[in-house]
Amino acid sequence: MSNEQKAIQTTLFSIIGNVCLALIKGLAGLFGNSYALIADAIESTTDIFSSLLVLFGLKYAKRPADKNHPYGHGKIEPIITFLVVAFLVTSATIIAYKSIQNIQTSHKAPESWTLIVLALIILWKEISFRIVIKKSKETHSSSLRADAWHHRSDAITSVTAFIGISIALIFGKGYESADDWAALFASAFILYNSYLIFRPALGEIMDEHLYDDLLNEIREESIHVEGILGTEKCFIRKSGMKYHIDLHAIVDGEISVRKGHEISHKLKDYLKHKISNLGHILIHIEPNK
């Protein structure tokens, strides 16, 4: 199975899970008098739409290179990640606004059974995070990584809701708004997490160098090709799940142009074989001094 197919299947898993959780949280929050759970449901609802965006981005990124997009369509991934971050910021703002409103309004304490619902939700979201983050590392997908952190942020907001409801139930009258304060804290965490997701996606779209491990691997593998004496400049930029390489390779300065051309093709083929997820590879031949 290709990385693209793995990523798409993982996103479908996220969508189905978020639909179920949004319904469970919303109903539990409504009947259990917990705005923290309702806030959680709001975030899960935005997660559904953001996961649909990720799915669209992954399918679009699969399109082959064409005349207008010679490097393929992979740059759609960080753009989709920006939209996912926008969904997160919007949900955090709505949660914060409603939390402040509820803090200023007296209301019933949450029902004790909502803690059981939250405990199960926390367990499921942490499992979901671990599954999706593993797949994001396997596929090198930035949008899938953003989707994974949605699961983690959802788990943490559920933890804050659990703490808030526990305080309201333990201390009783006068502490009914504890779960609203928990929701307010959760909104701040979502905003912070949004930045953590946004920053690497910005680096990707700006072709920022973030790939020292891959660069070192390319240099080490290159010298195994017959005729390659060493390497000089090496530039790496990521597009979707592929890494495009510009590499200056050093060869004997006395060989013919044809021989240098053959060596460059051997090096390109060797790197593609040894290192997964390499896209376009441009080899510039440099004579040794």
Residue pairs with C-beta under 8 A, 6 or more apart in sequence:
3 138
3 139
3 140
3 141
3 241
3 277
4 58
4 61
4 62
4 139
4 241
6 135
6 138
6 139
7 58
7 135
7 136
7 139
7 141
7 144
7 241
8 55
8 58
8 59
10 131
10 132
10 135
10 136
10 144
10 147
11 51
11 54
11 55
11 58
11 144
11 147
12 55
13 128
13 131
13 132
14 47
14 51
14 54
14 128
14 132
14 147
14 150
14 151
15 48
15 51
15 52
15 55
17 124
17 128
18 44
18 45
18 47
18 48
18 51
19 48
21 41
21 44
21 121
21 124
21 125
21 154
22 41
22 44
22 45
22 47
22 48
23 41
24 117
24 121
25 37
25 38
25 40
25 41
25 44
25 117
25 121
26 37
26 38
26 41
28 34
28 37
28 114
28 117
29 35
29 36
29 37
29 38
29 39
29 40
29 41
29 114
30 38
31 111
32 110
32 111
32 113
32 114
32 117
33 107
33 108
33 109
33 110
33 111
34 110
34 111
34 114
34 161
34 165
34 179
35 98
35 99
35 102
35 179
35 180
35 183
36 110
36 157
36 160
36 161
36 164
36 165
36 179
36 180
36 182
36 183
36 186
37 110
37 114
37 117
37 118
37 161
37 179
38 98
39 95
39 98
39 99
39 157
39 161
39 183
39 186
39 187
40 121
40 154
40 157
40 158
40 161
40 183
40 186
42 91
42 94
42 95
43 91
43 95
43 153
43 154
43 157
43 190
44 154
45 91
46 87
46 88
46 90
46 91
47 87
47 150
47 151
47 154
49 87
50 83
50 84
50 87
50 88
50 146
50 147
50 150
51 147
51 150
53 80
53 83
53 84
53 87
54 80
54 84
54 143
54 144
54 146
54 147
56 80
57 76
57 77
57 79
57 80
57 143
58 77
58 141
58 143
58 144
60 73
60 76
61 72
61 73
61 74
61 76
61 77
61 240
61 241
62 73
63 69
63 72
63 73
64 72
65 71
65 72
65 73
70 280
71 239
71 244
71 279
71 280
72 239
72 240
72 242
72 279
73 240
74 238
74 239
74 240
74 241
74 242
74 279
75 205
75 239
75 240
76 240
77 141
77 142
77 143
77 201
77 204
77 239
77 240
77 241
78 142
78 143
78 201
78 202
78 204
78 205
79 205
80 143
81 142
81 143
81 146
81 197
81 198
81 201
82 198
82 201
84 143
84 146
84 147
84 150
84 197
85 146
85 194
85 197
85 198
85 201
88 150
88 153
88 190
88 191
88 193
88 194
88 197
89 190
89 191
89 194
91 190
92 187
92 188
92 190
92 191
92 194
93 187
95 183
95 184
95 186
95 187
95 190
96 184
96 187
96 188
98 183
99 180
99 181
99 183
99 184
99 187
100 184
102 177
102 180
102 183
103 177
103 180
103 181
103 184
106 176
107 176
107 177
108 176
109 168
109 169
109 172
109 173
109 175
109 176
110 165
110 168
110 169
110 179
112 169
114 165
115 162
115 165
115 166
115 169
118 158
118 161
118 162
118 165
119 162
121 155
121 158
122 155
122 158
122 159
122 162
125 151
125 152
125 154
125 155
125 158
126 151
126 152
126 155
128 151
129 148
129 149
129 151
129 152
129 155
132 144
132 147
132 148
132 151
133 145
133 148
133 149
133 152
135 141
135 144
135 148
136 142
136 144
136 145
136 147
136 148
137 145
139 241
140 238
140 241
140 242
140 243
140 277
141 240
141 241
142 200
142 201
142 204
142 238
145 197
145 200
146 197
146 201
149 193
149 196
149 197
152 193
153 189
153 190
153 193
156 186
156 189
157 183
157 186
157 189
157 190
160 182
160 183
160 185
160 186
160 189
161 179
161 182
161 183
161 186
163 182
164 178
164 179
164 180
164 181
164 182
164 183
165 178
165 179
165 182
167 175
167 178
167 179
168 175
168 176
168 177
168 178
168 179
171 178
200 210
202 208
203 210
204 210
204 238
207 237
209 215
209 235
209 236
210 238
211 236
211 238
211 243
214 236
214 243
214 275
215 234
215 236
217 275
218 231
218 234
218 236
218 245
218 247
218 271
218 275
219 231
219 234
221 270
221 271
221 274
221 275
222 228
222 230
222 231
222 247
222 249
222 267
222 270
222 271
223 229
223 230
223 231
224 270
225 263
225 266
225 267
225 270
226 263
226 266
227 251
227 252
227 255
227 259
227 263
227 266
228 249
228 250
228 251
228 263
228 267
229 250
229 251
229 252
229 288
230 249
230 250
230 288
231 247
231 248
231 249
231 250
232 248
232 249
232 250
232 286
233 246
233 247
233 248
233 284
234 245
234 246
234 247
234 248
235 245
235 246
235 247
236 243
236 244
236 245
237 243
237 244
238 244
239 279
241 277
242 277
242 278
242 279
243 277
243 278
243 279
244 278
244 279
244 280
244 281
245 271
245 278
245 279
245 280
245 281
245 282
246 282
246 284
247 267
247 281
247 282
247 283
247 284
248 284
248 285
248 286
249 263
249 264
249 267
249 283
249 284
249 285
249 286
250 286
250 287
250 288
251 260
251 263
251 285
251 286
251 287
251 288
252 287
252 288
253 287
253 288
253 289
255 263
260 285
261 285
263 285
264 283
264 285
265 283
267 283
268 281
268 283
271 278
271 281
272 278
272 281
